[in-house]
């Protein structure tokens, strides 16, 4: 009979410890979710303030950049690699090196295919 009580006590004790561990884990998870939500709110406010500010401090020696230039700087490696891919695999032209003229033409075509919303995104980034 005593053996039975020891087993029952051990089962209840392990259940109690397991329950405490689950409650502690839930508390930590809720705390971390709350801190993540607060951080997201702060970051959204920072992004909103950056997007709403229209003034850019540009020194007189710097050139202004357009949205097209920001787009071109960002997509130039991708367009160059797509030209290499097209000539290497599709046309089997293994000696092809894309010229600046070819790359710029493809960048201009990609810019022309963008919608006005996507272009305004790049203009804001410049």
C-alpha positions as CSV (number, residue, x, y, z in Angstrom):
1,X,0.0,0.0,0.0
2,X,2.8,2.4,0.8
3,X,4.4,1.6,-2.5
4,X,1.2,2.6,-4.2
5,X,1.2,6.0,-2.4
6,X,4.8,6.6,-3.4
7,X,4.0,6.0,-7.1
8,X,0.9,8.1,-6.9
9,X,2.9,10.9,-5.2
10,X,5.6,10.7,-7.9
11,X,3.0,10.9,-10.7
12,X,1.3,13.9,-9.1
13,X,4.6,15.6,-8.4
14,X,5.8,15.1,-12.0
15,X,2.5,16.3,-13.2
16,X,2.8,19.4,-11.0
17,X,6.4,20.1,-12.2
18,X,5.3,19.6,-15.8
19,X,2.4,22.0,-15.3
20,X,4.7,24.6,-13.8
21,X,7.1,24.3,-16.7
22,X,4.2,24.8,-19.2
23,X,2.9,27.9,-17.3
24,X,6.4,29.3,-17.2
25,X,6.9,28.7,-20.9
26,X,3.6,30.3,-21.7
27,X,4.5,33.3,-19.5
28,X,7.9,33.7,-21.3
29,X,6.2,33.3,-24.7
30,X,3.5,35.9,-23.9
31,X,6.2,38.3,-22.6
32,X,8.3,37.8,-25.7
33,X,5.3,38.3,-28.0
34,X,4.4,41.5,-26.2
35,X,8.0,42.8,-26.6
36,X,8.0,41.8,-30.3
37,X,4.7,43.6,-30.8
38,X,6.1,46.7,-29.1
39,X,9.2,46.6,-31.3
40,X,7.1,46.2,-34.4
41,X,5.1,49.3,-33.5
42,X,8.3,51.3,-32.9
43,X,9.7,50.2,-36.3
44,X,6.5,50.9,-38.1
45,X,6.5,54.5,-36.6
46,X,10.1,54.9,-37.7
47,X,9.3,53.7,-41.2
48,X,6.3,56.0,-41.4
49,X,8.3,59.0,-40.3
50,X,11.0,58.2,-42.9
51,X,8.5,57.8,-45.7
52,X,6.5,60.9,-44.8
53,X,9.6,63.2,-44.7
54,X,9.9,64.9,-48.0
55,X,13.1,66.9,-47.3
56,X,16.4,65.3,-48.1
57,X,19.6,67.0,-47.1
58,X,21.8,67.1,-50.1
59,X,25.1,69.0,-50.3
60,X,25.8,71.2,-53.3
61,X,28.6,68.9,-54.4
62,X,26.3,65.8,-54.6
63,X,24.2,65.0,-57.7
64,X,20.6,64.3,-57.2
65,X,19.5,60.7,-58.0
66,X,16.4,59.8,-59.7
67,X,14.2,56.7,-59.2
68,X,15.5,55.3,-62.4
69,X,19.1,55.5,-61.2
70,X,18.3,53.8,-57.9
71,X,16.4,51.1,-59.9
72,X,19.4,50.7,-62.3
73,X,21.9,50.4,-59.5
74,X,19.8,47.8,-57.8
75,X,19.0,45.7,-60.8
76,X,22.2,46.0,-62.9
77,X,23.7,42.7,-61.6
78,X,20.5,40.8,-62.1
79,X,20.0,42.0,-65.6
80,X,23.6,41.3,-66.5
81,X,23.3,37.8,-65.2
82,X,20.0,37.3,-67.1
83,X,21.7,38.4,-70.3
84,X,24.6,36.0,-69.7
85,X,22.1,33.2,-69.0
86,X,20.1,33.9,-72.1
87,X,23.2,34.0,-74.4
88,X,24.9,31.1,-72.7
89,X,22.1,28.6,-72.4
90,X,19.5,29.6,-75.0
91,X,21.7,30.8,-77.9
92,X,24.8,28.7,-76.9
93,X,27.0,31.7,-77.3
94,X,29.8,30.9,-74.9
95,X,32.0,33.9,-75.7
96,X,29.3,36.5,-75.0
97,X,30.1,39.5,-72.7
98,X,27.2,41.9,-72.3
99,X,28.1,45.4,-73.2
100,X,27.1,48.5,-71.2
101,X,24.8,49.4,-74.1
102,X,22.9,46.1,-73.9
103,X,22.6,46.2,-70.1
104,X,21.3,49.8,-70.2
105,X,18.8,48.9,-72.9
106,X,17.5,46.0,-70.8
107,X,17.3,48.3,-67.7
108,X,15.3,50.8,-69.7
109,X,12.9,48.1,-70.8
110,X,12.5,46.9,-67.3
111,X,11.9,50.4,-66.0
112,X,9.3,51.0,-68.8
113,X,7.5,47.9,-67.8
114,X,7.0,49.0,-64.2
115,X,3.7,50.4,-63.1
116,X,3.4,54.0,-61.8
117,X,3.1,52.7,-58.2
118,X,6.3,50.7,-58.5
119,X,8.1,53.7,-60.1
120,X,7.0,55.9,-57.2
121,X,8.5,53.4,-54.8
122,X,11.8,53.7,-56.5
123,X,11.5,57.5,-56.6
124,X,11.0,57.5,-52.9
125,X,14.0,55.4,-52.4
126,X,16.3,57.7,-54.3
